Amino acid sequence: MSSIDSLMTRTSVPPKLLTDPGPDDAQIDGFLAAGMRAPDHGAMQPWRFHIVRGAARARLGELFVEALTKRDPAAPADAIEKERLRTSFAPVAIVVCAKISEANPNVPPVEQIVTTGAAVQNVLTAAHAAGFGAFLATGKNARDPHVKAAFDLEEQDEIIGFLYIGTPRTPQSEKPRPDPKTFTTEWTGLPLAAE
């Protein structure tokens, strides 16, 4: 598959539609190496990838339950069970974090978040090119202090998302995509200020 084909055919596959086999160690290493090709102003290298598989998936589900019950001690049983099972479908999850540094004043936090997001896109595309399905999830768990603490993150750091990877249970249909022209203009310069 060419690079452009990989970009143009990639689609998100929800975790409930992912199953074994997942990528092996060498494949995951390759996906993450693709992530390292993301633009990175100042070589800040803010990305942190935490691989979660096997029994650790259940532990991540329990972490999500803990976070939910801290946010809402009266959470209903079905919501608790949903959090518990959230990580049980895809064989591999990668928790993608941005460790924000203030060491270089020319590289603000937003740039470090953007480069981590670009790294995630590279990982998604590489996984797709290798024949896997993947899904990037965020939600309340990505912003929860209890979850962030479990990944050694400070207040200024971010969980960019939970990336689930596996083999799609069924072929995925193409989703309609917007026309880029809807979001594009050609800028020709600022208008002259009125006198």
trRosetta pair geometry for C-beta under 8 A, 3 or more apart (Angstrom, degrees):
i j d omega theta_ij theta_ji phi_ij phi_ji
1 5 4.8 -130 -171 92 84 123
1 6 5.1 104 132 -64 120 87
1 9 7.7 -99 -156 43 131 135
1 129 5.2 -155 74 -140 125 79
2 5 4.4 95 54 6 81 104
2 6 6.9 -142 93 -8 42 85
3 6 5.7 -55 -152 33 31 113
3 7 6.6 27 153 -15 64 105
3 125 8.0 38 -156 162 71 131
3 129 7.9 -19 -109 -94 47 140
4 7 5.6 -53 -149 38 36 110
4 8 5.9 23 157 -12 69 114
5 8 5.9 -64 -138 45 28 103
5 9 5.8 4 169 -1 68 118
6 9 6.6 -67 -132 46 20 94
6 10 6.2 36 165 -45 60 104
6 125 5.2 88 138 -174 114 91
6 126 7.9 36 175 -83 148 28
6 128 5.6 136 -163 95 87 108
6 129 4.2 -15 -115 -77 135 98
7 10 6.3 -44 -145 7 23 114
7 125 6.0 -5 -85 -127 66 127
9 128 7.1 170 93 162 85 130
9 174 7.9 -74 -140 -103 67 99
10 124 6.4 93 -174 140 144 99
10 125 5.8 -82 -61 -108 154 64
10 128 4.2 -89 -108 -73 96 175
11 172 5.3 -164 79 130 130 140
11 174 6.9 -159 -61 -126 145 44
11 175 5.7 141 -135 4 124 107
12 134 7.2 -73 -132 96 58 58
12 135 4.9 80 -170 -114 93 75
12 136 7.1 -92 -118 24 116 72
13 17 5.3 -116 176 87 90 116
13 18 5.9 110 119 -65 114 94
13 133 3.1 -16 34 178 156 126
13 134 6.4 79 38 33 96 22
13 135 5.7 -112 71 -51 51 99
13 166 8.0 -123 102 62 128 80
13 168 5.0 -106 -143 -96 153 103
13 172 5.7 -107 -94 -72 97 142
14 17 5.0 81 66 11 80 105
14 18 7.6 -147 101 -14 42 91
14 135 5.6 78 -114 -93 26 157
15 18 5.5 -59 -150 27 42 115
15 86 7.4 64 79 180 159 58
15 87 7.9 -75 -172 -119 155 30
15 89 4.3 117 149 71 90 127
15 90 4.6 -85 -142 -26 88 106
15 135 5.5 -114 -47 53 69 141
15 137 7.3 -33 -27 -32 121 135
15 164 4.3 -26 -95 135 100 170
15 166 7.8 82 -143 17 60 124
16 89 5.1 -99 -97 -123 38 162
17 89 7.9 41 19 164 28 135
17 133 6.9 -64 106 121 98 160
17 168 5.9 2 140 -147 100 75
17 169 5.1 -120 -167 23 64 105
17 170 6.8 -73 -160 32 110 85
17 172 7.8 100 136 -84 148 100
18 89 5.8 99 61 134 86 98
18 90 4.1 17 92 -100 138 81
18 91 7.2 -124 141 3 105 73
18 133 5.5 -148 -97 81 97 113
18 134 7.9 60 -93 -93 142 31
18 135 7.3 -133 -30 2 133 113
18 164 6.1 175 32 143 158 109
18 165 7.2 175 -158 153 150 17
18 166 3.2 112 172 58 107 120
18 167 6.6 124 -158 56 68 36
18 168 6.4 -47 -100 -93 60 42
18 169 7.1 -125 -80 -25 12 85
19 89 7.5 -69 -80 177 58 74
19 90 8.0 -99 -66 -115 20 40
19 91 7.1 56 169 -34 29 102
19 166 5.6 148 45 154 18 133
19 167 5.6 -49 71 68 70 89
19 168 8.0 39 23 164 81 9
19 169 5.4 79 -4 -78 118 87
20 91 5.0 95 -88 -68 69 138
20 166 6.7 -64 -72 -155 27 110
20 167 6.6 4 125 24 19 115
21 24 7.9 -10 164 -50 121 82
21 91 6.8 -48 -174 17 33 169
21 166 7.6 -177 108 -156 27 74
21 167 5.7 62 52 -24 52 128
22 53 6.8 -157 78 -123 158 127
22 90 7.0 91 -98 168 119 75
22 91 3.1 -141 -37 88 123 123
22 92 4.1 141 -176 -16 143 103
22 132 7.5 54 -150 -128 53 131
22 165 6.0 97 -152 106 98 86
22 166 4.9 -54 -94 -107 82 70
22 167 7.2 -126 -79 -16 39 80
23 27 3.7 -128 -166 97 106 128
23 28 5.1 138 113 -55 122 75
23 31 6.8 27 162 -17 173 133
23 92 6.1 -48 40 5 86 159
23 127 6.8 -95 -48 -127 140 92
23 130 6.8 52 -104 111 114 148
23 132 5.9 -47 -53 -62 100 154
23 165 5.9 -17 1 130 111 133
24 27 5.2 93 50 12 65 104
24 28 7.1 -127 101 -4 31 91
25 28 5.8 -58 -147 38 29 109
25 29 6.3 32 154 -21 65 106
26 29 5.6 -51 -149 35 32 114
26 30 6.5 34 151 -20 63 104
27 30 5.6 -54 -152 35 34 113
27 31 6.5 36 151 -20 66 101
27 130 5.8 123 -151 -175 116 162
27 132 7.9 115 159 -27 139 136
28 31 5.6 -50 -148 33 35 112
28 32 6.3 29 155 -14 67 106
28 51 6.5 48 -177 -110 151 134
28 92 7.0 -146 -90 -161 122 156
28 94 7.9 162 -148 -75 110 125
29 32 5.9 -59 -148 41 30 107
29 33 6.3 35 151 -24 65 105
30 33 5.5 -50 -145 32 32 114
30 34 6.7 36 152 -20 63 99
30 126 6.4 -165 127 172 88 133
30 130 7.5 118 91 -68 132 140
31 34 5.7 -53 -160 32 33 113
31 35 6.8 40 142 -23 63 101
31 123 4.7 64 166 -145 100 77
31 126 4.4 167 -121 96 66 128
31 127 5.4 31 -114 -60 132 82
31 130 7.5 -81 -70 1 99 141
31 165 7.8 -46 -103 -102 174 164
32 35 5.0 -43 -153 28 42 121
32 36 6.8 48 148 -24 65 96
32 49 5.8 -135 -118 42 119 168
32 123 6.6 19 -86 -103 44 110
33 36 5.6 -46 -156 26 37 115
33 37 7.6 46 145 -27 59 96
34 37 5.7 -47 -166 16 43 117
34 122 4.4 -166 138 157 91 105
34 123 6.2 152 80 -83 106 44
34 125 7.1 -136 153 74 144 93
34 126 3.9 167 23 -55 163 143
35 38 6.2 -19 -180 -18 51 111
35 47 6.6 -167 153 154 121 167
35 49 7.2 101 82 -57 168 139
35 119 3.8 54 -171 -173 90 90
35 120 7.0 38 -124 -64 110 26
35 122 4.8 164 -94 80 42 116
35 123 4.6 10 -68 -54 108 96
35 126 7.8 -93 -39 11 70 138
36 47 8.0 -141 -91 56 60 142
36 119 7.0 40 -65 -128 28 110
37 122 5.8 164 58 -137 97 157
38 47 7.7 101 43 -37 140 142
38 115 5.3 131 128 -169 121 72
38 116 7.7 124 104 -93 164 14
38 118 3.7 134 -149 108 117 105
38 119 4.1 -91 -13 -68 147 66
38 121 7.7 113 -101 50 113 92
38 122 5.6 -132 -62 -10 90 135
39 115 6.0 -116 91 -114 64 91
39 118 5.9 -13 36 110 79 171
40 43 5.7 68 117 -107 113 37
40 44 6.2 -147 179 37 96 72
40 45 6.3 38 -169 -66 148 51
40 46 7.9 -178 -141 10 104 81
40 115 4.7 91 -104 -154 65 145
41 44 7.0 11 82 -4 61 109
41 106 7.6 -123 152 123 115 93
41 107 5.1 171 107 -111 104 107
41 111 5.2 -46 46 171 130 137
41 115 6.9 -142 17 -59 75 132
42 104 4.6 165 -164 106 150 168
42 106 6.3 154 -74 85 129 99
42 107 4.0 -95 15 -47 149 141
42 111 7.9 81 19 117 114 138
44 101 5.8 -167 -160 45 108 120
44 103 7.7 159 -126 55 93 107
44 104 6.5 -122 -86 30 105 129
44 107 5.3 -169 -51 132 136 157
44 111 7.7 108 15 109 147 102
44 112 5.5 -81 106 -104 150 101
44 115 7.1 133 58 50 107 155
46 98 4.6 24 140 -159 119 78
46 99 5.3 -162 -161 58 69 63
46 100 6.3 27 -141 -87 129 41
46 101 6.7 -145 -97 4 94 93
46 112 3.9 94 -39 -170 161 103
46 113 7.6 -64 105 -62 153 35
46 115 6.3 110 35 74 109 114
46 116 5.5 -78 92 -55 104 110
47 96 6.9 -35 -154 -163 93 89
47 97 7.4 125 -162 77 45 52
47 98 6.5 -31 -93 -101 46 62
47 99 7.9 -55 36 17 5 85
47 115 7.1 -112 -41 118 100 90
47 116 4.6 156 -88 -117 83 85
47 119 4.8 -27 -86 53 154 167
48 96 7.4 146 77 -160 55 42
48 97 4.2 -22 62 67 105 102
48 98 7.4 -175 16 -82 86 15
48 99 5.5 73 -26 -25 121 107
48 151 7.4 142 110 167 133 113
49 94 5.4 -19 -164 -171 95 114
49 95 7.5 143 -160 72 42 51
49 96 5.9 -9 -105 -105 70 69
49 97 7.8 -165 -70 26 28 75
49 123 8.0 153 -110 -88 137 154
50 94 6.7 145 69 -162 48 56
50 95 4.1 -14 59 55 110 101
50 96 7.9 -151 25 -65 74 29
50 97 7.0 41 -9 -4 107 112
50 151 5.9 -113 -28 -129 156 112
51 92 6.9 -37 -159 -161 88 101
51 93 7.8 137 -164 82 42 51
51 94 5.8 -23 -100 -104 54 79
52 56 4.8 -135 -153 117 75 115
52 57 5.7 118 147 -84 100 61
52 60 5.2 33 -164 -40 152 144
52 87 7.0 -49 127 -166 136 132
52 92 7.3 131 74 -167 57 52
52 93 4.2 -23 67 70 110 98
52 94 7.0 -178 18 -84 82 27
52 95 6.3 62 -19 -18 121 97
53 56 6.3 41 54 51 30 109
53 57 6.4 7 -141 -43 23 102
53 91 6.3 25 -137 156 104 68
53 92 5.0 -23 -84 -107 111 67
53 93 7.2 172 -69 26 59 66
54 57 6.8 166 74 -2 26 94
55 58 5.8 -46 -168 30 56 110
55 59 6.7 56 138 -18 74 102
56 59 5.1 -52 -150 38 46 116
56 60 6.3 51 150 -23 71 98
57 60 5.7 -51 -152 33 33 111
57 61 6.6 37 148 -19 63 103
57 87 4.5 -169 -172 137 81 106
57 88 6.1 128 138 -96 121 45
57 93 6.3 123 -112 7 91 119
58 61 5.4 -50 -153 34 37 117
58 62 6.5 38 149 -19 66 101
58 87 7.3 -165 -75 87 24 113
58 88 6.9 48 -86 -91 69 93
59 62 5.5 -50 -150 35 36 112
59 63 6.5 43 148 -23 64 100
60 63 5.3 -46 -150 31 37 117
60 64 6.7 40 149 -19 64 100
60 87 4.5 109 88 -72 113 174
60 93 6.6 -122 68 72 171 150
60 95 7.6 -166 -128 -54 133 124
61 64 5.6 -51 -153 33 35 113
61 65 6.6 38 147 -20 64 101
61 83 6.6 139 -167 139 71 62
61 84 4.7 66 160 -164 115 40
61 85 6.4 68 -140 -47 138 12
61 86 5.8 162 -116 45 87 79
61 87 4.5 -139 -59 36 87 108
61 88 6.3 18 -64 -43 147 90
62 65 5.3 -47 -150 33 39 115
62 66 6.4 44 149 -21 66 100
62 84 6.8 35 -79 -123 51 79
63 66 5.6 -49 -149 34 34 114
63 67 6.5 34 151 -19 64 104
63 146 7.5 -179 -176 131 82 99
63 147 6.1 104 149 -111 111 77
63 150 5.5 3 -144 -61 139 173
64 67 5.6 -51 -148 36 33 113
64 68 6.4 36 153 -21 65 104
64 83 4.1 -159 124 -177 108 101
64 84 7.3 -162 75 -71 106 31
64 86 5.7 -41 79 39 172 137
64 87 7.2 162 -5 -19 136 112
64 141 5.3 -29 -120 -105 95 134
64 147 7.1 32 -92 -92 58 121
65 68 5.7 -54 -149 35 31 112
65 69 6.3 20 158 -11 66 108
65 80 5.6 56 -136 -160 99 81
65 83 4.8 152 -76 103 60 123
65 84 5.3 30 -62 -72 123 80
66 69 6.2 -62 -146 42 27 103
66 70 6.4 28 155 -20 64 107
66 146 6.1 -142 117 152 101 143
67 70 5.8 -56 -149 35 30 111
67 71 6.4 25 155 -14 65 108
67 83 7.7 -157 59 -161 92 145
67 140 7.5 165 136 125 122 100
67 141 6.0 110 86 -117 158 76
67 144 4.4 49 -161 158 132 159
67 146 4.4 -175 -101 72 82 123
67 147 5.0 -3 -78 -43 148 96
68 71 5.8 -61 -150 40 31 107
68 72 6.2 -39 172 44 68 95
68 75 5.2 51 149 -81 105 170
68 79 6.5 -174 -177 137 144 104
68 80 6.4 -178 95 -103 142 63
68 83 5.0 -130 -21 -48 144 164
68 140 7.9 90 -94 99 74 134
69 72 6.8 -77 -125 73 28 57
69 73 6.0 55 -176 -112 71 46
69 75 5.7 -108 -93 21 60 126
69 80 7.0 37 -62 -107 101 108
70 73 7.7 21 -122 -67 16 73
70 144 7.9 116 70 -168 121 118
70 146 5.5 124 34 -38 158 150
71 75 7.7 62 76 -59 84 122
71 140 7.0 -2 -68 167 173 138
71 144 7.0 -82 -52 -122 124 114
72 75 4.3 99 100 -61 108 89
72 79 7.9 -17 83 111 137 151
75 79 4.8 -112 179 84 101 128
75 80 5.6 122 115 -57 117 89
76 79 5.0 93 62 7 78 103
76 80 7.2 -144 100 -5 40 89
77 80 5.5 -55 -148 36 35 114
77 81 6.3 34 155 -18 68 105
78 81 5.7 -52 -145 38 33 111
78 82 6.4 41 152 -25 64 103
79 82 5.6 -49 -149 30 32 116
79 83 6.8 31 153 -16 63 102
80 83 5.9 -56 -156 36 32 108
80 84 6.4 34 148 -22 66 108
81 84 5.3 -52 -145 35 36 116
81 85 6.2 20 161 -8 68 110
82 85 6.3 -66 -146 45 25 99
82 86 6.5 53 151 -59 62 91
83 86 5.5 -26 -151 -13 33 122
83 141 7.9 149 -137 -70 103 125
84 88 7.8 20 132 -28 63 124
85 88 4.8 -61 -158 20 61 127
85 89 7.6 59 161 -36 84 89
87 90 7.7 -69 -163 48 51 87
87 93 5.7 -50 -146 -33 99 155
87 162 7.7 -92 -97 179 96 141
87 164 8.0 -159 -132 -99 60 113
89 164 7.2 28 80 -169 96 143
89 166 7.6 -128 131 12 75 156
90 93 6.1 111 85 -66 118 78
90 135 7.4 -150 -61 35 145 105
90 164 3.7 151 7 -175 163 103
90 165 6.1 107 180 51 128 28
90 166 4.3 -156 -146 -18 75 121
91 165 7.5 -60 64 93 78 66
91 166 4.7 120 17 -104 88 107
91 167 7.9 27 6 8 124 80
92 164 7.3 144 87 -158 56 48
92 165 4.6 -24 75 64 108 96
92 166 6.5 163 26 -66 78 74
93 162 5.8 -14 -168 -177 114 94
93 163 6.7 141 -163 76 57 50
93 164 5.3 -22 -104 -99 79 67
93 165 7.6 168 -90 18 29 73
94 123 7.2 -95 72 163 158 155
94 162 7.6 156 76 -163 44 47
94 163 4.3 -18 60 63 95 108
94 165 7.0 29 -5 -4 104 115
95 151 6.0 -131 125 -97 141 144
95 159 6.5 -48 -176 -143 95 109
95 162 5.8 -20 -103 -109 67 72
95 163 7.7 -167 -76 21 19 77
96 116 6.6 149 160 171 106 106
96 119 7.5 177 -155 94 127 107
96 120 5.3 70 180 -88 172 111
96 123 7.9 -165 -87 32 136 155
96 136 7.9 -29 24 -135 136 105
96 159 7.2 108 79 -168 54 63
96 160 4.5 -53 108 60 104 109
96 161 5.5 7 50 57 110 68
96 162 7.6 -170 16 -87 79 23
96 163 5.7 55 -22 -14 116 115
97 116 7.5 -77 117 -156 25 148
97 151 5.6 178 -60 139 150 139
97 153 5.9 -135 -156 -83 137 124
97 157 6.3 20 178 166 108 114
97 158 6.7 165 -157 90 64 48
97 159 5.4 -41 -100 -105 79 56
97 160 6.5 -178 -105 3 19 85
98 112 5.5 130 -177 135 119 94
98 113 5.1 -168 46 -102 179 58
98 116 4.1 -120 -84 -16 103 161
98 157 6.2 -178 89 -161 62 71
98 158 4.6 8 48 56 105 95
98 160 5.7 87 -24 -48 99 106
99 112 8.0 -92 79 168 43 133
99 153 7.2 -136 -99 -119 72 79
99 157 5.4 -17 -117 -119 45 119
100 109 4.8 7 -143 -122 131 97
100 112 5.4 138 -116 88 71 150
100 113 7.6 -7 -87 -53 106 83
100 154 7.7 -108 49 67 93 107
100 156 4.7 -104 67 130 135 103
100 157 5.3 -161 10 -92 90 55
100 158 7.1 69 -37 -1 112 87
101 104 7.1 51 109 17 107 80
101 107 7.9 24 78 91 92 117
101 112 7.0 156 30 -99 73 155
102 105 7.3 27 -179 -84 74 62
104 107 4.4 37 94 23 115 106
105 108 8.0 17 -174 -73 46 67
107 111 5.1 -112 -163 78 73 137
107 112 6.4 86 151 -53 104 91
108 111 5.6 103 60 6 64 99
108 112 7.6 -129 108 -1 38 91
109 112 5.5 -61 -152 38 40 111
109 113 6.2 39 154 -19 73 104
109 156 6.7 -115 -108 177 139 105
110 113 5.6 -54 -148 37 34 112
110 114 6.2 36 152 -21 67 105
111 114 5.5 -50 -144 36 34 113
111 115 6.4 33 157 -18 65 103
112 115 6.0 -48 -144 35 31 108
112 116 6.6 31 153 -17 60 105
113 116 5.8 -57 -152 37 32 110
113 117 6.4 34 150 -19 65 106
113 158 5.9 27 -110 41 107 151
113 160 7.0 160 -156 -95 77 102
114 117 5.5 -55 -150 37 33 114
114 118 6.4 35 151 -21 66 103
115 118 5.4 -48 -147 35 36 114
115 119 6.5 42 150 -23 64 100
116 119 5.4 -47 -150 32 36 115
116 120 6.6 41 148 -21 64 100
116 158 7.7 163 68 77 155 110
116 160 5.1 -156 127 -57 119 149
117 120 5.5 -48 -151 31 36 114
117 121 6.7 38 150 -20 64 100
117 160 5.9 -164 -78 -153 68 132
118 121 5.6 -49 -151 32 36 113
118 122 6.7 38 150 -19 64 102
119 122 5.7 -53 -154 34 34 113
119 123 6.5 35 149 -19 66 103
120 123 5.6 -54 -150 35 35 112
120 124 6.3 37 152 -20 67 104
120 136 6.2 73 168 -108 130 141
120 160 5.9 -150 -45 126 143 137
120 161 6.6 72 -136 46 155 118
120 163 6.4 -163 -147 -73 101 134
121 124 5.6 -51 -147 36 33 114
121 125 6.3 30 155 -17 65 107
122 125 5.8 -56 -146 39 30 109
122 126 6.2 29 156 -18 65 108
123 126 5.8 -56 -145 38 29 110
123 127 6.2 30 156 -20 64 107
123 134 7.8 -168 125 -171 86 167
123 163 6.6 19 109 -175 135 165
124 127 5.9 -57 -149 35 27 110
124 128 6.4 26 154 -18 63 107
124 134 5.2 -155 -132 89 75 140
124 136 6.7 -55 -79 -39 130 115
124 163 7.2 -126 -74 -144 86 122
125 128 5.7 -53 -149 36 32 112
125 129 6.3 34 153 -21 65 105
126 129 5.6 -52 -146 35 32 113
126 130 6.5 26 154 -14 64 108
127 130 5.8 -62 -152 40 31 108
127 132 4.4 -67 174 71 89 118
127 133 7.8 -27 136 94 112 7
127 134 4.7 70 97 -37 147 136
127 165 5.3 -108 -147 -129 147 123
128 131 7.8 88 -180 -39 31 10
128 132 6.7 -95 -82 68 30 65
128 133 7.5 47 -102 -109 72 35
128 134 6.7 -96 -55 18 80 109
131 167 7.7 -1 132 -117 91 83
132 165 5.3 27 154 -172 140 95
132 166 6.5 161 -159 91 101 11
132 167 6.4 -80 -125 -83 69 49
132 168 7.9 141 -172 -21 40 78
133 165 7.3 164 86 -149 47 51
133 166 6.3 -22 61 73 89 61
133 167 6.7 80 16 -169 96 16
133 168 3.9 95 -32 -59 141 92
133 172 6.8 128 -112 -32 125 135
134 163 6.2 -1 -173 -177 113 90
134 164 6.5 161 -154 84 59 53
134 165 4.6 -12 -101 -99 94 75
134 166 8.0 137 -86 20 54 51
135 163 7.4 165 82 -152 43 48
135 164 4.8 -8 56 55 92 103
136 161 4.5 40 -176 136 93 154
136 162 7.4 145 -158 70 50 43
136 163 5.3 -16 -101 -100 74 75
136 164 7.9 -169 -77 19 28 71
137 142 7.8 -168 122 -45 67 119
137 161 6.0 150 70 -169 36 98
137 162 4.7 -26 64 61 95 96
137 163 7.9 -178 21 -78 68 29
137 164 6.8 32 -2 -9 110 110
138 141 7.9 -176 167 61 39 78
138 142 4.3 -51 -163 3 71 155
138 143 7.9 47 170 -26 95 89
138 159 7.8 150 -138 110 76 94
138 160 7.8 -79 -100 154 101 37
138 161 4.9 -65 -76 -106 75 89
138 162 7.5 166 -85 14 30 79
139 142 6.0 115 60 5 50 99
140 143 6.0 -74 -155 48 40 97
140 144 5.8 57 150 -52 75 104
141 144 5.4 -41 -139 8 34 123
141 147 5.1 105 -172 -64 74 168
141 159 7.6 -69 123 95 71 155
141 162 7.1 6 96 -28 128 132
142 147 7.4 -75 -90 98 15 144
142 158 7.7 24 166 179 95 77
142 159 4.2 -145 -153 92 71 111
142 160 7.4 -81 -156 94 125 9
142 161 6.0 -20 -104 -99 138 45
142 162 7.0 -132 -76 -19 97 88
143 148 7.8 -17 -174 -43 21 118
143 159 7.3 -132 -59 46 35 104
144 147 4.2 73 76 13 106 108
144 148 6.5 -177 89 -11 52 86
145 148 5.5 -55 -140 40 33 113
145 149 6.2 39 158 -26 66 103
145 155 7.7 -10 -117 -106 103 74
146 149 5.9 -50 -149 30 27 113
146 150 7.0 32 150 -23 58 102
147 150 5.7 -52 -158 26 36 115
147 151 7.2 11 152 0 64 105
147 159 6.8 -33 119 -28 114 158
148 151 6.2 -74 -160 47 36 97
148 153 4.0 -86 -179 70 90 124
148 157 6.7 150 -165 85 117 102
148 159 6.1 -133 -95 -28 82 108
149 152 7.5 41 -172 -78 38 23
149 153 6.8 -100 -75 51 27 75
151 159 6.9 102 47 -88 152 106
153 157 3.8 -135 -162 86 97 135
153 158 7.6 -167 -163 6 141 10
153 159 7.0 -106 -38 -51 169 81
154 157 5.0 102 51 -5 67 106
159 162 7.6 10 166 -50 119 74
168 171 6.9 92 113 -100 136 22
168 172 5.8 -97 -144 -35 158 101
178 182 5.6 -83 170 41 111 139
178 183 7.1 68 123 -18 133 113
179 182 5.0 105 75 -18 85 100
180 183 6.1 -72 -164 47 49 96
180 184 5.6 37 147 -22 81 128
181 184 5.4 -73 -131 45 35 110
